[in-house]
C-alpha cells in the first residue's frame, strides 16, 4: 500500500520514557478520531484468529526541544491541509478534563508549553516540518540543543581554525599530508569535551560510537603505515580474526579503555607522520593482502577517504550526544 499521507508524533526530548509513552498515547487517541480514513480491515492469522485492523501509517516518534515543539505546533496549525493535535503542560498537570478546560481558558497562548505534538497530512508537508528532528530516545541528554543557525554554515571552519587554511598549491606530499592532518584534527574535535559520553552508541541499532571510531582508526593507521609500508609485524590493537568488530563492540565507557584508545591513536599517528616525512618519495611501496602492491601516495589518499567517511559518522554521533554540529 502506497500512502501519500504521513503521521508523526513529536515529544519533548527531555521527557522520561513513561511520560513520553503517555503523551504519545494521548495524542494517538486524540488524533485517531479526526483522521479521514478508518483503520484497515480486520485480518486473520495463520490459525484463523481474527486481529483488529490497524491504522496503516507508520508512526515515527520524534523528539524536539520545547521551543521547537511550540514552533512546530504553530506552523502545523497554520497549514489547512494538516490535522494537528498538541498535548500541553496545562493538560498534563490537570486532574480532570474539566480542570484542563478551565486552566486553558485562563492561560495566554504564548505561555503554553507543549509536551508533544501530533500531525497528519500530505507526506511532503509533514516531512518538511519534521525532517531535521531526531527519533526520540529515552536516554537522550536533557541539555541537547540543535544549532539554530543554517546547517550548511556550521560546516565551514572559523577564521581561527587552521585545519583547512593550509596552502592549496604546494607539492603533492605536503598537500596530501595536510589534508590527512585536517581530517585527523576533525576527529579529535568531535571527541573533545565529552569524555564520559565517548562510548555512547547514539544512533541505534548501529554499534558505532566516537570511542569506537578512535579505536578503529588507530588500527587503520597501524595497518597501512606499520604493517604494509614499513613491513612490521604489528597486529591490530583492538580487533582480530576471532573478534573482527572488537574495535567497536569492546569500546566500553571505562577510563582505562578510553585512555588506551587515545594513547594508541596518538602513537599510530606519530609513527605515520614520521614515516611520511622520512619517505624517499610518494612512490615508496608496500604489499597488502587486500590491494596487493600499494604506494605511499595511494595510502595517503585512502586514509583521507577513510577519515572523511568516519568523520561523517562522527558528525551524527556528536550531534546526538549534545546537539553540537559543525566543527
N, C-alpha and C positions, 0 to 999 in steps of 0.2 A: 504494500500500500504506500503510495507516494502522497505525502502531506504537504500542502502549500502553506499550512499554518504551523505555528510554534507556540509552546507553552513553557515558561520558565518561572522558577521561584528563586528569589534572591533574599538571603538572610544576612543579618548584620554579622560581620566577621568575628566579633568577639563573643558571640553567643555560645554558651556551653552546649554540648550535643543534645541534652534533654530539651532545653528551651528551643533550640533550632528545629528539632523534630516536632515539637508542639506548634511552633509558628507555621511550619510547612503544612501540618495537618489542618490548622485553622484556615489557611489560605486555600488549600485544595478543596475543602468543603465549601468555602465561600465562593470560589470561582466556578466550581463544577456546575452549579445550578444556573450559571449565567452563560455557559457555553452554548453555541447554536447547534452543536452536534451531540447526539446521545452517545453513551458508551457503545462499544462494539457489541455485536451479538454474543449471546452465551455460547460457550464451547464445551466439548466433551473431551475427556482424556482417553487414553488407550483402554481403560477399564469401563468406559461408559459413564463415568461420573461427570455430572454437569458442573461447570465452573462459570461464575458470573462474568459477564463481559466487562472488559476494562476500557478505559479511555486509551485510544491507540497512540497518543502522543508520548514520546519520551519526555520525562520531566527532569531536566537538569536542575540541581540545587547549587546555586552560585552564591558567592559572598561579596560583600561590599562594606564600605565604611558608612557611618551614619549620614555623613554629608552626601555620599554617593546615592544612598537609598532615597534621601529627600529629593535629590535632583532627578533620579530615575522615576519616582512616583509622579513628580510634576510633569516631566516630559511625556511619560506614557499616557497620563490623563489628558494631555493636550492633543493627543492623536485620536481622532474619532474612529479610526479603524481598529483600535486596540481595546480590549477589555482588561481593566486594571483593578486590582484589589490591594489595599495596603493594610497591614496589621501594625498598629502603632502602640506606643508606650501607654497611652491613655487606656486603650482596650486591655492591654496586658495586665495593668495594675487594677482594673475594675473587678469587683467581686461578682457583679451580675451585669447582664446586658443593659438593664435599666440604669444602673450606675454609670456604665460606659456612655450611654446617650447623654446623660446629664453632664458628665465631666467633659465630653467632647464639645457640647454646646457652649461651655464656659472657657474653652481653650482656643486662643487665636491660631490660625493656620501656621504662622511662622514659628510657633512654639511646639509644634507636634513633631516628635521624633519617631522614626519608623523602625520597627523591629524586623520586618520583612515585607516584601512586595512581590505580588504575582502578576504576570502579564501574559495575555494571549492575543494573537493576531497574525497577520501575514508574516511569513518566515523572515523575509528580508528586513522588515521593520523591527522585529524583536531582536534579530541578530545585530542590527546597527546599534540598538540601545545597550546591548549587554556583551558585546564581543570582547571587551577588554577585562571583563570580570572573571576571576578565577573560580574554580569549583570550591564549594565550602569544604573545609577540613576542620574537624573538631579540635586539632592541636595547633591551629593557626595562631601566630602571635597576636596579642590584642593590640599591639602598637604598630602593626603593619600599615603603612600609608602609601598607596601608589603615587608616583610622581605626577603632579598636576600639569607639568609643562608638556609641550609637544614631545611625543615619544622619540621621534627621529632626532630632535635637537639634543636629547640626552646622550646620543651615541657619539657625539663629537667631543674630543678632549678639550679641556680648557687651555688657555694660554700657558698656564703654569705646568701643564702636563707635557713632558718631553718625549713620551713614548713614540709618537708618530711625527715628530718635528725634525728627525734626522735628515741629512742630505738625501735628495732623491736622484742625484746624478753622479753618484760615486761609483767605484769599482764594484764588480759583481759580488766579491766575497763580503765586503763591508755591507752592501745593500741587503744581502740575504741574512747576514748575521744580525743587522739592526732590526729587521722585520721579525726575526725569531725572538730577539730580546724583548721587543714590544709585546709580542703575544704572551711571553712568559710573565712580563710585568702585569699584564691584564689579569692573568690567573691569580697572581699574588694579591692584586687589589680586590678581586672578587672574594677572596678568603680573609680579608683584613677586618679586624674588629669584631669578629663573631666566633671566637674560639670554641665556645660551648655549643654552637649550632652547626659546626662544620660537618658533623656526621649525619645531620638530619636528611632523610630521604623525602624531599618535599614535593615530588611530582609522582605520586604512586600511580600505577604499580611499579614504576621504574625503581631500581635499586641504586640509581645514581645519587651521589652526594658530592659536595665540594671536597671533602676529605678523600673520598674515593678517586676523584679526578687527580688530586695531588699525587696519590699513591700510583695511580695508573700512569701518569705522565713521567714520574720518576723512573718507572720500569721502561717506558718508551725511550727516554733519553739514554738509559743504561744499555738497552739493546742495540740501538743504532750506533752509538759512539764507542762504547766499550767492547761489545761483542763483535759487531760487524766490521767497523772501520779500524779499531785498534787490535782486534783479534784476541781479546782477553777471554779467559774462562770466567764469565760473570753472569751467573744465572739471575733471573728476576728476583727482586726482593720481596714482592708481595703476591705473586701468582706462580703457579706451577702447572705441570701437566695434569696432576690429580686435582688441583684446585684452580682452574683457569680464570675464575672470576673472583679470586681472593682479594685482588686489589680493591674491588668494590664491596663484595659481600662481607669482608672482615674489617671494614672501615667503621669501627665502633667508637663511641664517644668517651674514650678513656685517655687521660692526659699523656700516658706513655705512648699510646698508639699515635696520637696527634703529633707529639714531639718527634717520634721516629719518622713519620711521614715527611714533616718539614725538613728534617735533617737529611733524609735520603734524597729528597728532591734537590736541595741546595748542593749536596755532594755531586750529584749527577750533572747538574747544570754547570758547576765549576769545572768538572772534568771535560765536558763537551766544549765549553768556551776555550779552554786551554788547547784542546785538540784542534779546533777551528783556527785559532791564532797561529799554531805551530805547523799546520799542514803545508806541504810544499805548494799545492795549488788545489783548485776545486776538482781536479781530475783524479785525486787520490781515491783508491778503490778498496772495497771490501766485499766479502761474499756472504750472501744471506740465503737461508733455506727457502724463503718465500719468493724473493725477487731475483735471486742469482747475483750476478756482479752488479754492484751499485757504486756510484761515485759520491764523494762528499757533497757535490752540487745537488744530486738527487735527494740525499738525506736531508739537507737543509730545506729544500722545497717541501719534502714530505713532512718534516717537523712543523713547519709553518702551517701547512694544511691540517695536521693533527691538532695543534693547539687551537687554531681558529674554529674548528668544529666543536671541540670541547669547551671553548670559551662561550660558544652559543649555548651549550648546556648550562654553563656556569651562570649566564645571564638569567635564565629562568629559575635556577635553584636559588640564587641570591635574592631575586625579586620575591620569591615565595617565602623566604625566611623573614625579611624585614622591609620589603617594599622598595629596596634600593634598585634603581635602574641606571643605565649609562655606565660611567667609569670606563 
